Amino acid sequence: MNLVNSTSMMDAISRRVSKSKLGKLVKGYQQLKEASFISSHFGTYLTPQLACDHELRKAVFQIRHNVYCEELKFEPVAPDGLEIDEFDHYSRHCLIRHINSNELAGTVRTVRPLQSHEQLPIEKYCLSSITRHDLNPQNFDRADVCEISRLAVPAQFRRRQMDRFAGAATGVINHQAYSETEMRCFPFIAIGLYFAAAATALESNIAHAYVMMEPRLARSMSFVGIKFEQIGPVVDYHGKRAPYYINKELLTRGMRPGFASMLNVIRKNIREQLPATERFYNDEMLRFTNDTVMANRTRIS
C-alpha cells in the first residue's frame, strides 16, 4: 500500500470516528432534550396526588363510578355514586390533578395485601388464567406483591373526537390517530397514573406487580418502552383482557429517557407525600371503605 492510499484510509477512518462521536453526541443531546421536554411538559400541566383524606378518596370512587359504572357498564350503578369494593381498604389510591383547572384528571389504585387472607383481584377472579406458574402471585410473600387496577380517566379529559374510541377510558392509546411526535405528549394522564402507581410500589419495595388489561393497552405502553410480560391467555373479564406481570427491571430496562425522567419526577413527588400520609392512611382507608360498604348494603336492603 502506498503512502497516498494509506493517508486516504486514515482520513476516512478519522472521519468515520468523528461522525460516530458526533452521532453519539447528537443522540445524547436529543435524548436529554426529549427527557427535559416530557418531564417539564407533564409537570407544567399535571401533578400526581395521593388520596390521603376522606374527600380525595370519595373523589376517587366517584371518578371510578362515572367511568366503570355509568360509562363502561362494567359494574352496577351504586345508589351513592361511589364505586368501591373489598380490595380498597388495603389499596393505595393515586390521582392526577390538572394544575390549571385544579380538576382531577384520573385515578388508579395499587392493591397491596399484607395479611395472609387478603388477595389480589387477579387471584380472586382470574387466577386460572395465569399459565406462567413461576410468576403466580401465590408463590410470593404477601408483602412482595401488588396489583395495579381501576385506572380511570374522566370523560372531560378525553374531549377530542379522536379520543372517544373504545378503550380510551382506561388508558389505551389510539396510535392510528396520532403521529410519533403526538404520541410522546398524548398519554400523559394514563402514563402518569401508571407511574404514580409504580412509584408507590417502588417506594414500598414491592417486588412483583400484576395487572389485568387489554393486549392493546400493553402494546400502547410499549411505545414508551414499558414491556409488560404476558403471563396467560386473553380471557373475558370486563372485555378481552390478559394477565400481565412487571417488576422494577422490566419497568425501567427499555424505558425511553424522556419517560424515565418523568417517572423520576413522579416518584420524587410521591415520596414527598408518603411520610405525611403513611401514619394514618391504612386505618382511615379501612374505616371509610367499611362505612361506605355498610351504607350501601343498608340502602339496598
LUMLO-721066 format. One record per atom (N, C-alpha, C): x, z, y; chain; atom name; residue number from 0. Coordinates in steps of 0.05 Angstrom, whole numbers, plus 5000, padded with zeros to 4 digits. Layout:
# LUMLO-721066
x	z	y	zadren	kedren	kekol
X	Z	Y	A	CA	NUM
...
# end
This chain:
# LUMLO-721066
x	z	y	zadren	kedren	kekol
5017	5000	4976	A	N	0
5000	5000	5000	A	CA	0
5018	5000	5025	A	C	0
5012	4982	5043	A	N	1
5029	4980	5067	A	CA	1
5020	5001	5088	A	C	1
5036	5003	5109	A	N	2
5032	5024	5129	A	CA	2
5006	5020	5144	A	C	2
4999	4994	5149	A	N	3
4975	4988	5164	A	CA	3
4950	4997	5149	A	C	3
4950	4989	5122	A	N	4
4927	4997	5106	A	CA	4
4924	5027	5103	A	C	4
4948	5040	5100	A	N	5
4948	5069	5098	A	CA	5
4937	5082	5123	A	C	5
4945	5072	5146	A	N	6
4936	5083	5172	A	CA	6
4906	5079	5175	A	C	6
4896	5055	5167	A	N	7
4868	5049	5169	A	CA	7
4852	5068	5151	A	C	7
4863	5073	5127	A	N	8
4849	5091	5108	A	CA	8
4847	5119	5120	A	C	8
4869	5129	5131	A	N	9
4870	5155	5143	A	CA	9
4850	5157	5166	A	C	9
4849	5136	5182	A	N	10
4830	5136	5205	A	CA	10
4801	5138	5194	A	C	10
4796	5122	5173	A	N	11
4769	5122	5161	A	CA	11
4761	5149	5150	A	C	11
4781	5162	5136	A	N	12
4776	5189	5125	A	CA	12
4771	5208	5148	A	C	12
4787	5206	5169	A	N	13
4784	5224	5192	A	CA	13
4757	5221	5205	A	C	13
4748	5195	5207	A	N	14
4721	5191	5219	A	CA	14
4699	5203	5202	A	C	14
4702	5199	5176	A	N	15
4682	5210	5157	A	CA	15
4681	5240	5159	A	C	15
4705	5253	5160	A	N	16
4706	5282	5162	A	CA	16
4693	5291	5188	A	C	16
4699	5277	5209	A	N	17
4688	5284	5235	A	CA	17
4658	5281	5235	A	C	17
4648	5258	5223	A	N	18
4620	5254	5221	A	CA	18
4606	5275	5205	A	C	18
4620	5284	5183	A	N	19
4609	5304	5166	A	CA	19
4606	5330	5181	A	C	19
4628	5337	5196	A	N	20
4627	5362	5212	A	CA	20
4606	5360	5233	A	C	20
4605	5337	5246	A	N	21
4585	5333	5267	A	CA	21
4556	5335	5255	A	C	21
4553	5322	5232	A	N	22
4527	5323	5219	A	CA	22
4518	5352	5213	A	C	22
4538	5368	5203	A	N	23
4531	5396	5197	A	CA	23
4525	5412	5223	A	C	23
4540	5406	5244	A	N	24
4535	5419	5269	A	CA	24
4507	5412	5280	A	C	24
4501	5386	5278	A	N	25
4475	5377	5288	A	CA	25
4452	5389	5271	A	C	25
4456	5389	5245	A	N	26
4435	5401	5227	A	CA	26
4432	5431	5233	A	C	26
4455	5444	5236	A	N	27
4454	5473	5243	A	CA	27
4440	5478	5269	A	C	27
4445	5461	5289	A	N	28
4432	5464	5315	A	CA	28
4402	5459	5312	A	C	28
4395	5439	5297	A	N	29
4366	5433	5293	A	CA	29
4352	5455	5279	A	C	29
4365	5467	5259	A	N	30
4353	5490	5245	A	CA	30
4349	5514	5263	A	C	30
4370	5519	5280	A	N	31
4367	5542	5299	A	CA	31
4345	5536	5319	A	C	31
4344	5511	5328	A	N	32
4323	5504	5348	A	CA	32
4295	5507	5335	A	C	32
4292	5497	5310	A	N	33
4267	5500	5296	A	CA	33
4259	5529	5292	A	C	33
4279	5545	5284	A	N	34
4274	5573	5279	A	CA	34
4265	5587	5305	A	C	34
4278	5581	5327	A	N	35
4271	5592	5353	A	CA	35
4243	5584	5361	A	C	35
4237	5558	5357	A	N	36
4211	5547	5365	A	CA	36
4188	5560	5349	A	C	36
4191	5561	5322	A	N	37
4170	5571	5306	A	CA	37
4165	5601	5311	A	C	37
4186	5617	5311	A	N	38
4182	5646	5314	A	CA	38
4172	5653	5343	A	C	38
4183	5638	5363	A	N	39
4174	5643	5390	A	CA	39
4145	5633	5394	A	C	39
4138	5611	5382	A	N	40
4111	5600	5384	A	CA	40
4091	5620	5372	A	C	40
4098	5630	5349	A	N	41
4080	5650	5336	A	CA	41
4077	5674	5354	A	C	41
4100	5685	5363	A	N	42
4100	5709	5379	A	CA	42
4087	5706	5406	A	C	42
4085	5681	5416	A	N	43
4073	5676	5442	A	CA	43
4042	5678	5440	A	C	43
4031	5669	5418	A	N	44
4002	5667	5415	A	CA	44
3990	5687	5395	A	C	44
4005	5696	5376	A	N	45
3994	5712	5354	A	CA	45
4011	5736	5349	A	C	45
3999	5758	5339	A	N	46
4014	5781	5332	A	CA	46
4002	5795	5308	A	C	46
4018	5805	5289	A	N	47
4006	5819	5266	A	CA	47
3999	5848	5273	A	C	47
3979	5858	5260	A	N	48
3970	5885	5265	A	CA	48
3959	5898	5239	A	C	48
3968	5922	5234	A	N	49
3957	5937	5211	A	CA	49
3931	5949	5218	A	C	49
3912	5948	5200	A	N	50
3886	5961	5204	A	CA	50
3889	5991	5199	A	C	50
3897	6005	5220	A	N	51
3905	6033	5216	A	CA	51
3884	6053	5225	A	C	51
3860	6044	5233	A	N	52
3839	6063	5241	A	CA	52
3812	6052	5232	A	C	52
3792	6068	5236	A	N	53
3765	6062	5226	A	CA	53
3755	6036	5238	A	C	53
3758	6032	5264	A	N	54
3747	6008	5277	A	CA	54
3761	5982	5267	A	C	54
3787	5983	5263	A	N	55
3801	5959	5254	A	CA	55
3794	5953	5225	A	C	55
3791	5974	5209	A	N	56
3783	5969	5181	A	CA	56
3754	5958	5180	A	C	56
3737	5967	5197	A	N	57
3710	5957	5199	A	CA	57
3711	5927	5207	A	C	57
3729	5920	5225	A	N	58
3732	5892	5234	A	CA	58
3741	5875	5211	A	C	58
3759	5886	5194	A	N	59
3769	5872	5170	A	CA	59
3745	5864	5152	A	C	59
3729	5884	5146	A	N	60
3706	5880	5128	A	CA	60
3685	5862	5140	A	C	60
3682	5862	5166	A	N	61
3664	5843	5180	A	CA	61
3673	5815	5178	A	C	61
3699	5810	5183	A	N	62
3710	5783	5180	A	CA	62
3707	5773	5152	A	C	62
3713	5790	5132	A	N	63
3710	5782	5104	A	CA	63
3681	5776	5098	A	C	63
3663	5791	5108	A	N	64
3634	5786	5103	A	CA	64
3626	5759	5115	A	C	64
3635	5754	5139	A	N	65
3628	5728	5152	A	CA	65
3638	5704	5136	A	C	65
3663	5707	5125	A	N	66
3675	5684	5111	A	CA	66
3666	5683	5082	A	C	66
3669	5706	5067	A	N	67
3664	5705	5038	A	CA	67
3634	5707	5030	A	C	67
3618	5720	5047	A	N	68
3590	5724	5040	A	CA	68
3572	5703	5054	A	C	68
3576	5700	5080	A	N	69
3558	5683	5096	A	CA	69
3567	5653	5095	A	C	69
3593	5648	5097	A	N	70
3602	5621	5098	A	CA	70
3607	5609	5071	A	C	70
3623	5622	5055	A	N	71
3631	5611	5029	A	CA	71
3612	5618	5006	A	C	71
3595	5639	5010	A	N	72
3576	5647	4990	A	CA	72
3589	5657	4964	A	C	72
3613	5667	4966	A	N	73
3627	5678	4943	A	CA	73
3616	5705	4935	A	C	73
3607	5720	4954	A	N	74
3597	5747	4948	A	CA	74
3569	5750	4961	A	C	74
3552	5768	4950	A	N	75
3526	5772	4962	A	CA	75
3527	5784	4990	A	C	75
3507	5777	5006	A	N	76
3505	5787	5033	A	CA	76
3500	5817	5032	A	C	76
3515	5834	5047	A	N	77
3511	5862	5047	A	CA	77
3493	5871	5070	A	C	77
3477	5891	5067	A	N	78
3458	5900	5088	A	CA	78
3472	5907	5114	A	C	78
3496	5918	5113	A	N	79
3511	5927	5137	A	CA	79
3530	5906	5147	A	C	79
3532	5883	5134	A	N	80
3550	5862	5143	A	CA	80
3579	5868	5138	A	C	80
3585	5884	5118	A	N	81
3613	5891	5111	A	CA	81
3618	5883	5082	A	C	81
3640	5868	5078	A	N	82
3647	5860	5051	A	CA	82
3669	5879	5042	A	C	82
3663	5896	5022	A	N	83
3681	5917	5014	A	CA	83
3679	5921	4984	A	C	83
3701	5928	4971	A	N	84
3699	5932	4942	A	CA	84
3717	5955	4933	A	C	84
3718	5960	4907	A	N	85
3732	5983	4897	A	CA	85
3762	5983	4901	A	C	85
3774	5959	4907	A	N	86
3803	5957	4910	A	CA	86
3812	5965	4938	A	C	86
3793	5967	4957	A	N	87
3801	5970	4985	A	CA	87
3812	5997	4991	A	C	87
3805	6018	4976	A	N	88
3815	6044	4982	A	CA	88
3844	6048	4974	A	C	88
3855	6030	4958	A	N	89
3884	6030	4953	A	CA	89
3897	6003	4961	A	C	89
3887	5993	4983	A	N	90
3898	5968	4995	A	CA	90
3908	5973	5024	A	C	90
3927	5958	5032	A	N	91
3935	5958	5060	A	CA	91
3925	5932	5072	A	C	91
3911	5935	5094	A	N	92
3898	5912	5107	A	CA	92
3914	5903	5132	A	C	92
3919	5878	5134	A	N	93
3933	5866	5156	A	CA	93
3915	5847	5172	A	C	93
3919	5846	5197	A	N	94
3904	5827	5215	A	CA	94
3924	5811	5231	A	C	94
3914	5788	5240	A	N	95
3929	5773	5260	A	CA	95
3911	5773	5285	A	C	95
3923	5781	5308	A	N	96
3908	5782	5333	A	CA	96
3917	5759	5351	A	C	96
3898	5745	5363	A	N	97
3903	5724	5382	A	CA	97
3908	5737	5409	A	C	97
3932	5734	5419	A	N	98
3941	5750	5442	A	CA	98
3925	5743	5467	A	C	98
3920	5718	5473	A	N	99
3907	5710	5498	A	CA	99
3878	5720	5499	A	C	99
3864	5719	5477	A	N	100
3836	5727	5477	A	CA	100
3832	5755	5467	A	C	100
3852	5767	5455	A	N	101
3851	5793	5442	A	CA	101
3832	5794	5418	A	C	101
3824	5771	5408	A	N	102
3806	5770	5385	A	CA	102
3822	5770	5359	A	C	102
3810	5779	5338	A	N	103
3822	5780	5312	A	CA	103
3819	5753	5299	A	C	103
3842	5741	5291	A	N	104
3842	5713	5281	A	CA	104
3844	5711	5251	A	C	104
3845	5733	5237	A	N	105
3846	5731	5208	A	CA	105
3854	5758	5196	A	C	105
3849	5760	5170	A	N	106
3856	5785	5155	A	CA	106
3865	5779	5127	A	C	106
3880	5797	5115	A	N	107
3888	5795	5088	A	CA	107
3894	5823	5078	A	C	107
3893	5828	5052	A	N	108
3899	5855	5042	A	CA	108
3921	5853	5021	A	C	108
3936	5874	5018	A	N	109
3955	5878	4996	A	CA	109
3945	5901	4979	A	C	109
3935	5894	4955	A	N	110
3925	5915	4937	A	CA	110
3949	5927	4923	A	C	110
3951	5953	4925	A	N	111
3974	5967	4913	A	CA	111
3965	5991	4897	A	C	111
3961	5988	4871	A	N	112
3954	6011	4854	A	CA	112
3977	6030	4851	A	C	112
3971	6056	4852	A	N	113
3991	6076	4849	A	CA	113
3985	6095	4825	A	C	113
3959	6096	4818	A	N	114
3951	6113	4796	A	CA	114
3948	6096	4771	A	C	114
3951	6109	4748	A	N	115
3950	6094	4722	A	CA	115
3924	6080	4718	A	C	115
3902	6091	4728	A	N	116
3875	6079	4724	A	CA	116
3869	6057	4744	A	C	116
3885	6053	4765	A	N	117
3880	6034	4785	A	CA	117
3890	6006	4777	A	C	117
3873	5986	4781	A	N	118
3880	5959	4772	A	CA	118
3883	5940	4796	A	C	118
3896	5918	4792	A	N	119
3895	5895	4810	A	CA	119
3870	5879	4804	A	C	119
3859	5866	4824	A	N	120
3835	5848	4818	A	CA	120
3841	5828	4796	A	C	120
3866	5817	4796	A	N	121
3873	5797	4776	A	CA	121
3872	5809	4748	A	C	121
3878	5835	4746	A	N	122
3878	5849	4720	A	CA	122
3849	5853	4710	A	C	122
3831	5860	4729	A	N	123
3804	5866	4721	A	CA	123
3788	5840	4715	A	C	123
3792	5819	4730	A	N	124
3775	5795	4728	A	CA	124
3789	5771	4715	A	C	124
3815	5769	4716	A	N	125
3828	5744	4707	A	CA	125
3852	5749	4690	A	C	125
3855	5772	4677	A	N	126
3879	5778	4662	A	CA	126
3883	5757	4639	A	C	126
3861	5748	4627	A	N	127
3864	5729	4604	A	CA	127
3874	5702	4613	A	C	127
3874	5697	4639	A	N	128
3884	5671	4649	A	CA	128
3914	5671	4652	A	C	128
3927	5694	4650	A	N	129
3956	5695	4652	A	CA	129
3969	5689	4625	A	C	129
3983	5667	4624	A	N	130
3996	5658	4599	A	CA	130
4026	5663	4599	A	C	130
4037	5670	4622	A	N	131
4065	5678	4623	A	CA	131
4066	5708	4617	A	C	131
4068	5715	4591	A	N	132
4066	5743	4583	A	CA	132
4089	5760	4594	A	C	132
4112	5748	4600	A	N	133
4134	5763	4611	A	CA	133
4128	5772	4640	A	C	133
4109	5758	4653	A	N	134
4102	5765	4681	A	CA	134
4075	5778	4683	A	C	134
4064	5787	4661	A	N	135
4039	5801	4661	A	CA	135
4042	5827	4678	A	C	135
4025	5832	4697	A	N	136
4029	5856	4714	A	CA	136
4028	5882	4699	A	C	136
4015	5882	4675	A	N	137
4014	5907	4659	A	CA	137
4041	5914	4646	A	C	137
4060	5896	4648	A	N	138
4087	5901	4638	A	CA	138
4103	5920	4657	A	C	138
4094	5922	4682	A	N	139
4110	5936	4702	A	CA	139
4097	5962	4711	A	C	139
4113	5979	4722	A	N	140
4104	6004	4733	A	CA	140
4084	5999	4755	A	C	140
4063	6016	4757	A	N	141
4042	6012	4777	A	CA	141
4054	6010	4806	A	C	141
4074	6025	4812	A	N	142
4085	6025	4839	A	CA	142
4101	6000	4845	A	C	142
4106	5983	4825	A	N	143
4122	5959	4829	A	CA	143
4106	5933	4831	A	C	143
4079	5936	4830	A	N	144
4062	5911	4831	A	CA	144
4042	5913	4854	A	C	144
4035	5889	4864	A	N	145
4014	5888	4884	A	CA	145
4000	5861	4881	A	C	145
3977	5858	4894	A	N	146
3964	5832	4895	A	CA	146
3955	5826	4923	A	C	146
3960	5802	4932	A	N	147
3952	5792	4958	A	CA	147
3925	5778	4955	A	C	147
3905	5787	4969	A	N	148
3878	5776	4966	A	CA	148
3862	5778	4991	A	C	148
3838	5767	4990	A	N	149
3818	5768	5011	A	CA	149
3829	5757	5038	A	C	149
3845	5736	5037	A	N	150
3853	5723	5062	A	CA	150
3829	5709	5074	A	C	150
3823	5714	5099	A	N	151
3800	5702	5113	A	CA	151
3807	5696	5142	A	C	151
3800	5672	5151	A	N	152
3804	5663	5178	A	CA	152
3777	5657	5190	A	C	152
3768	5671	5212	A	N	153
3742	5666	5223	A	CA	153
3739	5637	5233	A	C	153
3714	5628	5233	A	N	154
3707	5600	5239	A	CA	154
3717	5593	5267	A	C	154
3715	5611	5287	A	N	155
3723	5604	5314	A	CA	155
3752	5597	5317	A	C	155
3768	5604	5297	A	N	156
3796	5596	5298	A	CA	156
3802	5572	5280	A	C	156
3780	5558	5273	A	N	157
3782	5532	5259	A	CA	157
3763	5513	5273	A	C	157
3766	5511	5300	A	N	158
3747	5496	5316	A	CA	158
3749	5466	5313	A	C	158
3774	5456	5309	A	N	159
3777	5427	5309	A	CA	159
3763	5415	5285	A	C	159
3752	5392	5288	A	N	160
3736	5379	5267	A	CA	160
3752	5376	5241	A	C	160
3777	5370	5244	A	N	161
3794	5364	5220	A	CA	161
3800	5390	5205	A	C	161
3794	5413	5217	A	N	162
3799	5439	5204	A	CA	162
3775	5448	5187	A	C	162
3753	5432	5187	A	N	163
3729	5441	5175	A	CA	163
3726	5432	5146	A	C	163
3747	5422	5134	A	N	164
3745	5413	5107	A	CA	164
3744	5436	5088	A	C	164
3735	5431	5063	A	N	165
3732	5453	5043	A	CA	165
3759	5466	5038	A	C	165
3759	5493	5039	A	N	166
3783	5508	5034	A	CA	166
3797	5518	5059	A	C	166
3790	5507	5082	A	N	167
3804	5516	5106	A	CA	167
3800	5545	5112	A	C	167
3778	5557	5104	A	N	168
3772	5585	5110	A	CA	168
3792	5604	5096	A	C	168
3803	5595	5074	A	N	169
3822	5612	5060	A	CA	169
3851	5602	5062	A	C	169
3856	5587	5083	A	N	170
3884	5581	5090	A	CA	170
3896	5555	5080	A	C	170
3880	5538	5066	A	N	171
3891	5513	5056	A	CA	171
3897	5494	5079	A	C	171
3920	5481	5078	A	N	172
3928	5463	5099	A	CA	172
3919	5435	5092	A	C	172
3905	5422	5110	A	N	173
3896	5395	5105	A	CA	173
3919	5376	5113	A	C	173
3938	5373	5094	A	N	174
3963	5359	5101	A	CA	174
3958	5329	5106	A	C	174
3936	5318	5097	A	N	175
3930	5290	5102	A	CA	175
3922	5285	5131	A	C	175
3914	5306	5145	A	N	176
3904	5302	5172	A	CA	176
3926	5309	5193	A	C	176
3949	5318	5184	A	N	177
3970	5326	5203	A	CA	177
3996	5312	5198	A	C	177
4010	5308	5220	A	N	178
4037	5297	5218	A	CA	178
4056	5319	5210	A	C	178
4081	5312	5203	A	N	179
4100	5332	5195	A	CA	179
4105	5352	5217	A	C	179
4106	5342	5242	A	N	180
4111	5359	5265	A	CA	180
4088	5379	5268	A	C	180
4063	5369	5266	A	N	181
4040	5386	5269	A	CA	181
4039	5407	5247	A	C	181
4049	5400	5223	A	N	182
4048	5418	5200	A	CA	182
4064	5443	5206	A	C	182
4085	5441	5223	A	N	183
4101	5465	5229	A	CA	183
4085	5484	5247	A	C	183
4065	5474	5261	A	N	184
4051	5491	5281	A	CA	184
4024	5500	5271	A	C	184
4010	5483	5256	A	N	185
3982	5488	5250	A	CA	185
3977	5514	5234	A	C	185
3992	5519	5212	A	N	186
3983	5541	5195	A	CA	186
3994	5568	5203	A	C	186
3998	5573	5229	A	N	187
4010	5598	5237	A	CA	187
3992	5622	5230	A	C	187
3966	5619	5231	A	N	188
3949	5642	5225	A	CA	188
3951	5648	5195	A	C	188
3946	5628	5178	A	N	189
3947	5633	5149	A	CA	189
3974	5642	5140	A	C	189
3995	5628	5149	A	N	190
4022	5635	5142	A	CA	190
4029	5663	5152	A	C	190
4020	5669	5177	A	N	191
4025	5695	5189	A	CA	191
4012	5717	5172	A	C	191
3988	5712	5162	A	N	192
3975	5732	5145	A	CA	192
3990	5736	5119	A	C	192
3999	5715	5106	A	N	193
4014	5718	5082	A	CA	193
4041	5733	5088	A	C	193
4053	5727	5110	A	N	194
4078	5740	5117	A	CA	194
4073	5770	5123	A	C	194
4051	5776	5136	A	N	195
4044	5804	5142	A	CA	195
4040	5819	5116	A	C	195
4026	5807	5097	A	N	196
4022	5819	5070	A	CA	196
4049	5823	5056	A	C	196
4066	5802	5058	A	N	197
4092	5803	5045	A	CA	197
4109	5825	5058	A	C	197
4106	5828	5084	A	N	198
4122	5848	5099	A	CA	198
4115	5876	5089	A	C	198
4089	5881	5085	A	N	199
4081	5908	5075	A	CA	199
4092	5913	5047	A	C	199
4093	5892	5030	A	N	200
4104	5895	5004	A	CA	200
4134	5899	5005	A	C	200
4148	5884	5021	A	N	201
4177	5886	5023	A	CA	201
4185	5914	5034	A	C	201
4170	5923	5054	A	N	202
4177	5949	5066	A	CA	202
4171	5972	5047	A	C	202
4154	5967	5027	A	N	203
4148	5988	5007	A	CA	203
4163	5984	4981	A	C	203
4182	5964	4982	A	N	204
4199	5959	4959	A	CA	204
4183	5952	4933	A	C	204
4162	5937	4937	A	N	205
4146	5927	4914	A	CA	205
4159	5903	4903	A	C	205
4163	5902	4877	A	N	206
4180	5881	4864	A	CA	206
4164	5857	4856	A	C	206
4138	5860	4849	A	N	207
4123	5838	4838	A	CA	207
4096	5834	4852	A	C	207
4091	5810	4861	A	N	208
4065	5805	4875	A	CA	208
4050	5782	4861	A	C	208
4024	5785	4861	A	N	209
4006	5766	4848	A	CA	209
3985	5756	4867	A	C	209
3974	5732	4862	A	N	210
3952	5721	4878	A	CA	210
3937	5701	4861	A	C	210
3910	5702	4863	A	N	211
3894	5681	4851	A	CA	211
3887	5661	4874	A	C	211
3895	5636	4871	A	N	212
3890	5617	4893	A	CA	212
3887	5589	4882	A	C	212
3876	5572	4899	A	N	213
3873	5544	4892	A	CA	213
3901	5531	4891	A	C	213
3905	5513	4871	A	N	214
3931	5500	4870	A	CA	214
3939	5485	4895	A	C	214
3919	5475	4910	A	N	215
3926	5460	4934	A	CA	215
3936	5480	4956	A	C	215
3927	5505	4955	A	N	216
3939	5525	4974	A	CA	216
3968	5530	4966	A	C	216
3974	5532	4940	A	N	217
4001	5535	4932	A	CA	217
4018	5512	4941	A	C	217
4007	5488	4939	A	N	218
4022	5464	4948	A	CA	218
4026	5465	4979	A	C	218
4005	5474	4993	A	N	219
4008	5477	5022	A	CA	219
4030	5496	5029	A	C	219
4032	5518	5015	A	N	220
4053	5538	5021	A	CA	220
4081	5526	5016	A	C	220
4082	5507	4997	A	N	221
4108	5495	4992	A	CA	221
4119	5479	5015	A	C	221
4101	5471	5034	A	N	222
4110	5456	5057	A	CA	222
4129	5473	5074	A	C	222
4126	5499	5073	A	N	223
4145	5516	5088	A	CA	223
4166	5528	5071	A	C	223
4167	5520	5045	A	N	224
4188	5528	5027	A	CA	224
4182	5552	5011	A	C	224
4156	5560	5010	A	N	225
4149	5583	4993	A	CA	225
4139	5573	4966	A	C	225
4153	5580	4945	A	N	226
4147	5569	4919	A	CA	226
4134	5590	4901	A	C	226
4108	5592	4902	A	N	227
4094	5609	4883	A	CA	227
4097	5598	4855	A	C	227
4100	5616	4836	A	N	228
4103	5608	4808	A	CA	228
4076	5610	4793	A	C	228
4066	5588	4784	A	N	229
4040	5588	4770	A	CA	229
4045	5600	4742	A	C	229
4028	5620	4735	A	N	230
4033	5635	4710	A	CA	230
4009	5632	4691	A	C	230
3992	5613	4696	A	N	231
3969	5608	4678	A	CA	231
3953	5584	4688	A	C	231
3934	5575	4672	A	N	232
3919	5551	4678	A	CA	232
3898	5556	4700	A	C	232
3887	5535	4711	A	N	233
3866	5536	4730	A	CA	233
3840	5546	4716	A	C	233
3827	5566	4728	A	N	234
3802	5576	4718	A	CA	234
3781	5576	4739	A	C	234
3756	5580	4732	A	N	235
3734	5581	4751	A	CA	235
3730	5610	4760	A	C	235
3741	5616	4784	A	N	236
3739	5642	4795	A	CA	236
3736	5639	4825	A	C	236
3712	5640	4836	A	N	237
3707	5633	4864	A	CA	237
3718	5605	4869	A	C	237
3711	5587	4852	A	N	238
3722	5560	4854	A	CA	238
3745	5557	4834	A	C	238
3758	5534	4835	A	N	239
3780	5529	4816	A	CA	239
3806	5542	4827	A	C	239
3815	5562	4812	A	N	240
3838	5577	4820	A	CA	240
3856	5582	4796	A	C	240
3881	5589	4803	A	N	241
3901	5595	4782	A	CA	241
3916	5620	4790	A	C	241
3927	5635	4770	A	N	242
3943	5658	4776	A	CA	242
3971	5650	4784	A	C	242
3981	5662	4805	A	N	243
4008	5657	4815	A	CA	243
4024	5683	4818	A	C	243
4050	5680	4816	A	N	244
4068	5703	4818	A	CA	244
4089	5697	4839	A	C	244
4098	5717	4853	A	N	245
4120	5714	4872	A	CA	245
4135	5740	4874	A	C	245
4161	5738	4879	A	N	246
4177	5762	4885	A	CA	246
4195	5756	4909	A	C	246
4212	5774	4917	A	N	247
4228	5771	4941	A	CA	247
4245	5746	4939	A	C	247
4258	5741	4916	A	N	248
4275	5718	4913	A	CA	248
4260	5692	4915	A	C	248
4237	5690	4902	A	N	249
4220	5666	4904	A	CA	249
4210	5661	4932	A	C	249
4204	5683	4946	A	N	250
4194	5681	4973	A	CA	250
4215	5670	4992	A	C	250
4239	5679	4990	A	N	251
4259	5672	5010	A	CA	251
4278	5650	5002	A	C	251
4280	5644	4976	A	N	252
4301	5625	4967	A	CA	252
4299	5598	4980	A	C	252
4276	5586	4982	A	N	253
4274	5559	4993	A	CA	253
4260	5557	5020	A	C	253
4256	5580	5032	A	N	254
4241	5580	5057	A	CA	254
4256	5566	5079	A	C	254
4242	5549	5094	A	N	255
4254	5535	5116	A	CA	255
4263	5555	5138	A	C	255
4285	5550	5151	A	N	256
4297	5570	5170	A	CA	256
4277	5580	5191	A	C	256
4261	5562	5201	A	N	257
4241	5569	5222	A	CA	257
4222	5590	5212	A	C	257
4212	5586	5188	A	N	258
4193	5605	5177	A	CA	258
4206	5631	5168	A	C	258
4232	5629	5159	A	N	259
4247	5653	5153	A	CA	259
4250	5671	5178	A	C	259
4254	5658	5201	A	N	260
4256	5672	5226	A	CA	260
4229	5685	5233	A	C	260
4208	5670	5228	A	N	261
4181	5680	5233	A	CA	261
4175	5704	5216	A	C	261
4182	5703	5190	A	N	262
4178	5726	5172	A	CA	262
4193	5750	5182	A	C	262
4218	5746	5191	A	N	263
4234	5769	5201	A	CA	263
4220	5782	5225	A	C	263
4209	5765	5243	A	N	264
4195	5776	5267	A	CA	264
4171	5793	5258	A	C	264
4155	5782	5239	A	N	265
4132	5796	5230	A	CA	265
4139	5821	5215	A	C	265
4160	5820	5199	A	N	266
4169	5843	5184	A	CA	266
4178	5866	5202	A	C	266
4192	5859	5224	A	N	267
4200	5879	5243	A	CA	267
4176	5891	5257	A	C	267
4157	5874	5263	A	N	268
4132	5884	5276	A	CA	268
4117	5903	5258	A	C	268
4114	5896	5233	A	N	269
4100	5912	5213	A	CA	269
4115	5938	5209	A	C	269
4142	5937	5207	A	N	270
4158	5961	5203	A	CA	270
4154	5981	5225	A	C	270
4152	5971	5250	A	N	271
4148	5989	5273	A	CA	271
4121	6002	5272	A	C	271
4101	5990	5259	A	N	272
4075	6002	5258	A	CA	272
4072	6021	5235	A	C	272
4087	6018	5214	A	N	273
4084	6034	5190	A	CA	273
4087	6065	5194	A	C	273
4108	6074	5208	A	N	274
4112	6103	5210	A	CA	274
4088	6117	5222	A	C	274
4075	6105	5241	A	N	275
4053	6117	5255	A	CA	275
4027	6118	5238	A	C	275
4026	6101	5218	A	N	276
4001	6099	5202	A	CA	276
4004	6110	5174	A	C	276
4029	6112	5164	A	N	277
4033	6119	5136	A	CA	277
4022	6147	5129	A	C	277
4023	6165	5148	A	N	278
4017	6193	5142	A	CA	278
3987	6197	5134	A	C	278
3970	6182	5148	A	N	279
3941	6186	5143	A	CA	279
3927	6162	5132	A	C	279
3941	6141	5128	A	N	280
3927	6116	5121	A	CA	280
3911	6118	5095	A	C	280
3924	6127	5074	A	N	281
3911	6127	5047	A	CA	281
3886	6145	5047	A	C	281
3889	6169	5058	A	N	282
3866	6188	5059	A	CA	282
3843	6176	5075	A	C	282
3849	6165	5098	A	N	283
3829	6153	5115	A	CA	283
3815	6129	5102	A	C	283
3832	6112	5088	A	N	284
3821	6089	5075	A	CA	284
3802	6097	5052	A	C	284
3809	6117	5037	A	N	285
3793	6127	5015	A	CA	285
3766	6138	5026	A	C	285
3768	6154	5047	A	N	286
3743	6165	5058	A	CA	286
3725	6144	5069	A	C	286
3736	6124	5083	A	N	287
3719	6103	5096	A	CA	287
3706	6086	5075	A	C	287
3722	6077	5055	A	N	288
3710	6059	5034	A	CA	288
3689	6074	5018	A	C	288
3695	6099	5011	A	N	289
3675	6114	4995	A	CA	289
3649	6118	5010	A	C	289
3651	6125	5036	A	N	290
3627	6128	5053	A	CA	290
3612	6103	5055	A	C	290
3626	6080	5058	A	N	291
3612	6054	5061	A	CA	291
3598	6046	5035	A	C	291
3612	6049	5013	A	N	292
3601	6042	4987	A	CA	292
3576	6059	4981	A	C	292
3577	6085	4987	A	N	293
3554	6102	4982	A	CA	293
3531	6095	5000	A	C	293
3537	6088	5025	A	N	294
3516	6080	5044	A	CA	294
3502	6054	5034	A	C	294
3518	6035	5025	A	N	295
3506	6010	5015	A	CA	295
3489	6015	4990	A	C	295
3498	6033	4972	A	N	296
3482	6039	4949	A	CA	296
3455	6052	4956	A	C	296
3456	6070	4977	A	N	297
3432	6083	4986	A	CA	297
3412	6063	4997	A	C	297
3422	6044	5013	A	N	298
3404	6024	5025	A	CA	298
3392	6006	5003	A	C	298
3408	5999	4983	A	N	299
3398	5981	4962	A	CA	299
3377	5995	4945	A	C	299
3382	6021	4939	A	N	300
3363	6035	4922	A	CA	300
3338	6042	4937	A	C	300
# end
